[in-house]
């Protein structure tokens, strides 16, 4: 069960854990023309928005690597700024402050960035986190939690040699119907250069 929940997060559903679900772009050419005109008018605001996003990212990641739960919470808080494919690049820049060097998430998200589709905006209402396991050994990381599918063997060995933990995150989205069988996401975090960083 744990392995399946980790795989769901780090596979095709990774972008869903970050900012909603990717869907087909059903807009017609007429809508595109109107959108282009509106975009031209918005160009002047882009610089200001980018500056605000940078400041928000810095505020979220400040102190986030002090403990396992904080870094997971920061991950989801950063995700709220992802409202379109174009926002993924900014998210990846912010993720560098909280992401472990062995994390497969940047590569997965870069693939999503190149995919067609749009992101359904979602707002996080609440985040509840809990450390449910600590100092998992190499075999369990590889097999039980499925890191072998996404992370190099030598990196898994390094993760196991240092402090690591599994953090469960129960996320509630605004205007999202509650599902009885919905399970909390599980994240693996580890210490690197004296900081707690997100792996998956």
PASEBA-1860 file (N, C-alpha, C; in nm, 3 decimals):
! residues 200
1> XXXXXXXX> 0.083/-0.120/0.000/0.000/0.000/0.000/0.087/0.125/0.000 ~ 0.191/0.128/0.083/0.276/0.246/0.089/0.344/0.269/-0.045 ~ 0.392/0.159/-0.107/0.464/0.175/-0.233/0.372/0.233/-0.339 ~ 0.249/0.185/-0.344/0.156/0.235/-0.445/0.128/0.383/-0.425 ~ 0.118/0.425/-0.300/0.088/0.567/-0.274/0.206/0.655/-0.310 ~ 0.328/0.607/-0.287/0.447/0.683/-0.329/0.453/0.690/-0.480 ~ 0.427/0.577/-0.547/0.435/0.574/-0.693/0.331/0.665/-0.755 ~ 0.214/0.671/-0.696/0.109/0.758/-0.749/0.152/0.903/-0.746
9> XXXXXXXX> 0.226/0.938/-0.644/0.273/1.076/-0.631/0.382/1.108/-0.732 ~ 0.476/1.015/-0.751/0.593/1.045/-0.831/0.579/1.007/-0.977 ~ 0.469/0.944/-1.013/0.446/0.909/-1.152/0.372/1.019/-1.224 ~ 0.279/0.979/-1.310/0.205/1.076/-1.390/0.123/1.170/-1.304 ~ 0.090/1.127/-1.184/0.008/1.210/-1.096/0.087/1.315/-1.021 ~ 0.217/1.325/-1.046/0.299/1.419/-0.971/0.252/1.562/-0.989 ~ 0.214/1.597/-1.111/0.168/1.733/-1.134/0.035/1.756/-1.064 ~ -0.043/1.650/-1.047/-0.168/1.662/-0.973/-0.143/1.695/-0.828
17> XXXXXXXX> -0.038/1.636/-0.771/-0.005/1.664/-0.633/0.045/1.806/-0.618 ~ 0.093/1.863/-0.725/0.148/1.997/-0.719/0.042/2.103/-0.747 ~ -0.039/2.084/-0.848/-0.127/2.195/-0.883/-0.258/2.155/-0.947 ~ -0.309/2.039/-0.924/-0.435/2.001/-0.985/-0.415/1.899/-1.093 ~ -0.507/1.892/-1.187/-0.501/1.789/-1.291/-0.481/1.853/-1.427 ~ -0.399/1.789/-1.510/-0.384/1.833/-1.648/-0.503/1.784/-1.729 ~ -0.555/1.871/-1.814/-0.666/1.830/-1.899/-0.638/1.868/-2.042 ~ -0.719/1.815/-2.135/-0.703/1.850/-2.275/-0.742/1.995/-2.295
25> XXXXXXXX> -0.674/2.061/-2.388/-0.705/2.200/-2.419/-0.815/2.201/-2.522 ~ -0.940/2.231/-2.480/-1.055/2.225/-2.568/-1.090/2.361/-2.628 ~ -1.012/2.465/-2.602/-1.046/2.597/-2.653/-1.034/2.600/-2.804 ~ -1.125/2.674/-2.870/-1.122/2.681/-3.016/-1.039/2.801/-3.059 ~ -1.023/2.813/-3.192/-0.936/2.917/-3.247/-0.987/3.056/-3.212 ~ -1.121/3.072/-3.206/-1.175/3.203/-3.174/-1.135/3.244/-3.034 ~ -1.140/3.148/-2.942/-1.101/3.180/-2.806/-0.955/3.215/-2.799 ~ -0.872/3.144/-2.878/-0.729/3.169/-2.878/-0.699/3.312/-2.922
33> XXXXXXXX> -0.773/3.359/-3.023/-0.750/3.494/-3.073/-0.779/3.596/-2.964 ~ -0.890/3.574/-2.892/-0.925/3.665/-2.784/-0.824/3.661/-2.672 ~ -0.777/3.541/-2.642/-0.680/3.526/-2.535/-0.549/3.595/-2.569 ~ -0.509/3.585/-2.698/-0.384/3.650/-2.740/-0.393/3.800/-2.721 ~ -0.508/3.856/-2.754/-0.525/4.000/-2.738/-0.517/4.039/-2.592 ~ -0.579/3.957/-2.507/-0.576/3.987/-2.364/-0.435/3.973/-2.310 ~ -0.361/3.872/-2.360/-0.224/3.851/-2.313/-0.137/3.970/-2.346 ~ -0.158/4.031/-2.465/-0.079/4.147/-2.503/-0.098/4.259/-2.402
41> XXXXXXXX> -0.221/4.271/-2.353/-0.247/4.376/-2.256/-0.190/4.346/-2.119 ~ -0.165/4.217/-2.093/-0.114/4.178/-1.961/0.037/4.180/-1.952 ~ 0.107/4.197/-2.064/0.253/4.189/-2.065/0.316/4.286/-1.968 ~ 0.256/4.405/-1.955/0.314/4.506/-1.868/0.312/4.464/-1.722 ~ 0.217/4.373/-1.688/0.206/4.329/-1.549/0.297/4.213/-1.516 ~ 0.353/4.148/-1.618/0.430/4.026/-1.596/0.549/4.047/-1.505 ~ 0.622/4.157/-1.527/0.742/4.181/-1.447/0.708/4.195/-1.300 ~ 0.603/4.269/-1.271/0.560/4.285/-1.133/0.515/4.154/-1.072
49> XXXXXXXX> 0.442/4.072/-1.149/0.396/3.943/-1.099/0.512/3.851/-1.070 ~ 0.612/3.850/-1.158/0.728/3.765/-1.138/0.803/3.802/-1.012 ~ 0.816/3.933/-0.988/0.885/3.980/-0.868/0.810/3.937/-0.742 ~ 0.677/3.948/-0.746/0.595/3.907/-0.633/0.606/3.757/-0.609 ~ 0.607/3.678/-0.719/0.619/3.533/-0.707/0.752/3.494/-0.645 ~ 0.860/3.564/-0.686/0.992/3.536/-0.631/0.994/3.561/-0.481 ~ 0.934/3.673/-0.440/0.931/3.708/-0.299/0.849/3.605/-0.220 ~ 0.738/3.561/-0.281/0.654/3.461/-0.213/0.730/3.330/-0.197
57> XXXXXXXX> 0.801/3.289/-0.303/0.879/3.165/-0.296/0.985/3.171/-0.188 ~ 1.053/3.285/-0.177/1.156/3.301/-0.073/1.095/3.294/0.065 ~ 0.977/3.354/0.082/0.912/3.354/0.212/0.869/3.213/0.253 ~ 0.821/3.136/0.156/0.775/3.000/0.185/0.890/2.909/0.221 ~ 1.002/2.922/0.148/1.113/2.829/0.168/1.203/2.868/0.286 ~ 1.191/2.990/0.337/1.273/3.032/0.450/1.242/2.947/0.572 ~ 1.342/2.878/0.622/1.325/2.793/0.739/1.255/2.662/0.714 ~ 1.219/2.635/0.587/1.142/2.515/0.555/1.224/2.387/0.569
65> XXXXXXXX> 1.356/2.399/0.565/1.439/2.279/0.569/1.486/2.245/0.710 ~ 1.423/2.306/0.810/1.463/2.281/0.949/1.412/2.148/1.003 ~ 1.298/2.102/0.949/1.243/1.974/0.996/1.165/1.907/0.884 ~ 1.138/1.776/0.895/1.075/1.700/0.787/0.936/1.751/0.747 ~ 0.854/1.786/0.845/0.719/1.828/0.814/0.716/1.965/0.747 ~ 0.804/2.053/0.789/0.807/2.188/0.733/0.840/2.188/0.585 ~ 0.929/2.100/0.544/0.969/2.098/0.403/0.856/2.044/0.316 ~ 0.777/1.951/0.368/0.661/1.901/0.293/0.554/2.009/0.282
73> XXXXXXXX> 0.531/2.081/0.390/0.433/2.189/0.387/0.475/2.297/0.287 ~ 0.604/2.328/0.283/0.653/2.429/0.188/0.630/2.385/0.044 ~ 0.648/2.256/0.021/0.626/2.200/-0.114/0.484/2.228/-0.162 ~ 0.387/2.206/-0.076/0.247/2.229/-0.116/0.215/2.378/-0.124 ~ 0.274/2.458/-0.037/0.249/2.602/-0.043/0.304/2.661/-0.173 ~ 0.420/2.614/-0.216/0.475/2.660/-0.343/0.385/2.619/-0.459 ~ 0.320/2.505/-0.444/0.237/2.453/-0.553/0.121/2.544/-0.585 ~ 0.077/2.623/-0.489/-0.039/2.709/-0.513/-0.011/2.818/-0.616
81> XXXXXXXX> 0.116/2.847/-0.641/0.151/2.947/-0.741/0.149/2.891/-0.883 ~ 0.133/2.759/-0.896/0.133/2.696/-1.028/-0.009/2.698/-1.083 ~ -0.033/2.790/-1.175/-0.166/2.806/-1.232/-0.168/2.776/-1.381 ~ -0.051/2.757/-1.441/-0.043/2.725/-1.583/0.088/2.653/-1.609 ~ 0.103/2.600/-1.730/0.227/2.532/-1.767/0.347/2.625/-1.752 ~ 0.327/2.754/-1.782/0.436/2.850/-1.775/0.487/2.869/-1.632 ~ 0.402/2.841/-1.534/0.442/2.860/-1.394/0.533/2.749/-1.342 ~ 0.540/2.638/-1.415/0.621/2.525/-1.369/0.768/2.564/-1.358
89> XXXXXXXX> 0.816/2.644/-1.452/0.956/2.686/-1.448/0.987/2.761/-1.319 ~ 0.900/2.853/-1.280/0.920/2.927/-1.156/0.914/2.835/-1.035 ~ 0.822/2.738/-1.040/0.812/2.642/-0.930/0.943/2.563/-0.916 ~ 0.999/2.522/-1.028/1.122/2.444/-1.024/1.238/2.526/-0.967 ~ 1.239/2.656/-0.995/1.342/2.742/-0.937/1.329/2.748/-0.786 ~ 1.205/2.762/-0.738/1.181/2.765/-0.593/1.209/2.629/-0.530 ~ 1.180/2.523/-0.605/1.198/2.387/-0.553/1.345/2.357/-0.521 ~ 1.435/2.425/-0.589/1.578/2.402/-0.563/1.614/2.426/-0.417
97> XXXXXXXX> 1.539/2.514/-0.350/1.569/2.546/-0.210/1.523/2.437/-0.115 ~ 1.429/2.353/-0.159/1.375/2.251/-0.069/1.390/2.109/-0.124 ~ 1.444/2.096/-0.245/1.452/1.966/-0.310/1.586/1.897/-0.289 ~ 1.581/1.768/-0.264/1.701/1.685/-0.249/1.764/1.665/-0.387 ~ 1.895/1.652/-0.391/1.963/1.635/-0.520/1.922/1.507/-0.591 ~ 1.871/1.408/-0.516/1.828/1.282/-0.576/1.681/1.282/-0.615 ~ 1.610/1.392/-0.592/1.467/1.396/-0.620/1.439/1.382/-0.770 ~ 1.344/1.294/-0.807/1.308/1.281/-0.949/1.202/1.382/-0.992
105> XXXXXXXX> 1.149/1.460/-0.899/1.038/1.549/-0.931/1.071/1.655/-1.036 ~ 1.189/1.721/-1.031/1.216/1.820/-1.135/1.210/1.762/-1.277 ~ 1.267/1.644/-1.295/1.265/1.582/-1.428/1.123/1.549/-1.470 ~ 1.042/1.496/-1.378/0.904/1.463/-1.409/0.824/1.588/-1.445 ~ 0.850/1.696/-1.373/0.775/1.819/-1.400/0.819/1.887/-1.529 ~ 0.945/1.873/-1.564/0.992/1.927/-1.691/0.922/1.855/-1.806 ~ 0.897/1.726/-1.790/0.822/1.652/-1.891/0.680/1.703/-1.900 ~ 0.619/1.730/-1.784/0.483/1.782/-1.783/0.477/1.922/-1.845
113> XXXXXXXX> 0.585/1.998/-1.827/0.589/2.135/-1.880/0.582/2.134/-2.032 ~ 0.637/2.030/-2.093/0.638/2.019/-2.238/0.509/1.959/-2.293 ~ 0.424/1.905/-2.204/0.301/1.840/-2.248/0.193/1.944/-2.280 ~ 0.101/1.905/-2.370/-0.012/1.992/-2.400/-0.116/1.981/-2.289 ~ -0.192/2.084/-2.269/-0.298/2.080/-2.169/-0.294/2.200/-2.079 ~ -0.392/2.208/-1.991/-0.399/2.319/-1.899/-0.411/2.266/-1.758 ~ -0.378/2.349/-1.662/-0.380/2.308/-1.522/-0.504/2.365/-1.455 ~ -0.575/2.278/-1.388/-0.693/2.321/-1.315/-0.649/2.386/-1.184
121> XXXXXXXX> -0.683/2.512/-1.166/-0.642/2.584/-1.046/-0.711/2.526/-0.922 ~ -0.633/2.506/-0.818/-0.689/2.458/-0.692/-0.623/2.534/-0.578 ~ -0.700/2.559/-0.474/-0.650/2.630/-0.358/-0.651/2.536/-0.238 ~ -0.538/2.528/-0.169/-0.528/2.441/-0.053/-0.599/2.506/0.066 ~ -0.691/2.432/0.125/-0.763/2.483/0.242/-0.688/2.450/0.371 ~ -0.632/2.330/0.377/-0.558/2.291/0.497/-0.457/2.182/0.464 ~ -0.348/2.180/0.543/-0.245/2.077/0.531/-0.218/2.022/0.671 ~ -0.232/1.892/0.685/-0.198/1.827/0.811/-0.089/1.724/0.783
129> XXXXXXXX> 0.023/1.737/0.851/0.135/1.646/0.827/0.170/1.568/0.953 ~ 0.230/1.452/0.931/0.272/1.368/1.043/0.387/1.278/0.999 ~ 0.491/1.270/1.080/0.601/1.177/1.053/0.555/1.038/1.094 ~ 0.554/0.945/0.997/0.504/0.811/1.028/0.615/0.705/1.028 ~ 0.735/0.742/0.982/0.847/0.648/0.985/0.976/0.727/0.974 ~ 1.082/0.674/1.032/1.210/0.743/1.029/1.324/0.645/1.005 ~ 1.430/0.696/0.944/1.553/0.620/0.922/1.526/0.485/0.855 ~ 1.462/0.492/0.739/1.430/0.373/0.661/1.558/0.322/0.595
137> XXXXXXXX> 1.575/0.190/0.593/1.696/0.135/0.536/1.688/0.129/0.383 ~ 1.801/0.097/0.321/1.811/0.101/0.174/1.712/0.007/0.107 ~ 1.699/-0.114/0.161/1.609/-0.212/0.100/1.464/-0.164/0.102 ~ 1.421/-0.110/0.215/1.283/-0.062/0.226/1.259/0.058/0.135 ~ 1.356/0.148/0.127/1.343/0.263/0.038/1.326/0.217/-0.108 ~ 1.403/0.117/-0.145/1.402/0.068/-0.284/1.274/-0.008/-0.316 ~ 1.237/-0.100/-0.227/1.128/-0.192/-0.258/0.993/-0.149/-0.200 ~ 0.990/-0.126/-0.070/0.862/-0.093/-0.007/0.809/0.042/-0.054
145> XXXXXXXX> 0.900/0.139/-0.066/0.858/0.273/-0.107/0.883/0.301/-0.254 ~ 0.941/0.206/-0.326/0.951/0.215/-0.471/1.050/0.317/-0.526 ~ 1.146/0.361/-0.446/1.242/0.459/-0.498/1.326/0.403/-0.612 ~ 1.339/0.270/-0.617/1.421/0.209/-0.722/1.369/0.241/-0.862 ~ 1.241/0.276/-0.873/1.183/0.308/-1.003/1.226/0.446/-1.052 ~ 1.269/0.533/-0.961/1.293/0.672/-0.997/1.430/0.725/-0.957 ~ 1.497/0.658/-0.863/1.621/0.710/-0.807/1.733/0.609/-0.826 ~ 1.853/0.660/-0.858/1.968/0.572/-0.878/2.004/0.498/-0.750
153> XXXXXXXX> 2.055/0.376/-0.767/2.087/0.290/-0.652/2.186/0.357/-0.557 ~ 2.288/0.422/-0.612/2.386/0.487/-0.525/2.326/0.604/-0.448 ~ 2.226/0.671/-0.508/2.159/0.780/-0.438/2.072/0.726/-0.325 ~ 2.006/0.612/-0.349/1.926/0.550/-0.244/2.014/0.509/-0.127 ~ 2.132/0.458/-0.158/2.226/0.420/-0.053/2.265/0.542/0.030 ~ 2.290/0.653/-0.037/2.327/0.776/0.034/2.212/0.826/0.121 ~ 2.089/0.819/0.068/1.972/0.861/0.145/1.959/0.777/0.272 ~ 1.980/0.646/0.258/1.967/0.555/0.372/2.076/0.577/0.476
161> XXXXXXXX> 2.192/0.622/0.432/2.304/0.644/0.524/2.284/0.769/0.610 ~ 2.197/0.857/0.566/2.169/0.980/0.640/2.029/0.973/0.701 ~ 1.997/1.073/0.783/1.864/1.078/0.841/1.760/1.090/0.730 ~ 1.651/1.016/0.742/1.542/1.027/0.646/1.411/0.999/0.719 ~ 1.303/1.032/0.655/1.172/1.013/0.719/1.063/1.006/0.613 ~ 0.952/0.945/0.652/0.832/0.944/0.570/0.731/1.037/0.636 ~ 0.684/1.135/0.561/0.587/1.231/0.613/0.455/1.212/0.539 ~ 0.351/1.189/0.616/0.218/1.176/0.558/0.152/1.313/0.554
169> XXXXXXXX> 0.092/1.345/0.441/0.029/1.476/0.424/-0.117/1.458/0.385 ~ -0.204/1.511/0.469/-0.347/1.507/0.442/-0.387/1.646/0.392 ~ -0.420/1.655/0.265/-0.445/1.784/0.200/-0.593/1.799/0.170 ~ -0.650/1.912/0.209/-0.788/1.944/0.173/-0.787/2.064/0.079 ~ -0.856/2.048/-0.033/-0.865/2.155/-0.132/-0.999/2.226/-0.118 ~ -1.000/2.355/-0.145/-1.126/2.428/-0.144/-1.214/2.380/-0.259 ~ -1.344/2.373/-0.232/-1.444/2.337/-0.333/-1.416/2.200/-0.395 ~ -1.355/2.111/-0.318/-1.332/1.975/-0.366/-1.414/1.879/-0.281
177> XXXXXXXX> -1.502/1.800/-0.343/-1.584/1.707/-0.263/-1.497/1.606/-0.191 ~ -1.532/1.578/-0.066/-1.455/1.484/0.014/-1.479/1.342/-0.035 ~ -1.371/1.265/-0.050/-1.380/1.128/-0.096/-1.347/1.035/0.019 ~ -1.437/0.939/0.043/-1.421/0.851/0.157/-1.296/0.765/0.148 ~ -1.260/0.723/0.026/-1.147/0.632/0.010/-1.016/0.704/-0.020 ~ -1.016/0.836/-0.012/-0.895/0.912/-0.042/-0.792/0.895/0.069 ~ -0.673/0.855/0.030/-0.566/0.831/0.125/-0.469/0.950/0.127 ~ -0.413/0.983/0.244/-0.313/1.090/0.249/-0.191/1.055/0.164
185> XXXXXXXX> -0.128/1.156/0.109/-0.005/1.134/0.033/0.110/1.107/0.129 ~ 0.207/1.032/0.082/0.326/1.007/0.163/0.449/1.059/0.089 ~ 0.533/1.131/0.161/0.653/1.190/0.104/0.776/1.137/0.176 ~ 0.882/1.114/0.099/1.010/1.077/0.159/1.099/1.200/0.160 ~ 1.152/1.231/0.275/1.244/1.344/0.290/1.373/1.293/0.351 ~ 1.482/1.363/0.325/1.610/1.320/0.378/1.701/1.437/0.406 ~ 1.801/1.413/0.489/1.897/1.518/0.524/2.011/1.518/0.424 ~ 2.041/1.637/0.375/2.153/1.659/0.283/2.213/1.796/0.316
193> XXXXXXXX> 2.343/1.798/0.341/2.410/1.923/0.381/2.339/1.988/0.501 ~ 2.302/1.905/0.598/2.241/1.950/0.723/2.105/2.013/0.706 ~ 2.037/1.984/0.596/1.903/2.035/0.573/1.809/1.920/0.539 ~ 1.685/1.931/0.587/1.582/1.836/0.546/1.528/1.877/0.409 ~ 1.538/1.787/0.313/1.498/1.819/0.176/1.404/1.712/0.122 ~ 1.316/1.755/0.031/1.214/1.666/-0.025/1.274/1.577/-0.134 ~ 1.249/1.448/-0.123/1.292/1.353/-0.227/1.175/1.323/-0.320 ~ 1.066/1.270/-0.264/0.943/1.252/-0.342/0.824/1.286/-0.254
END
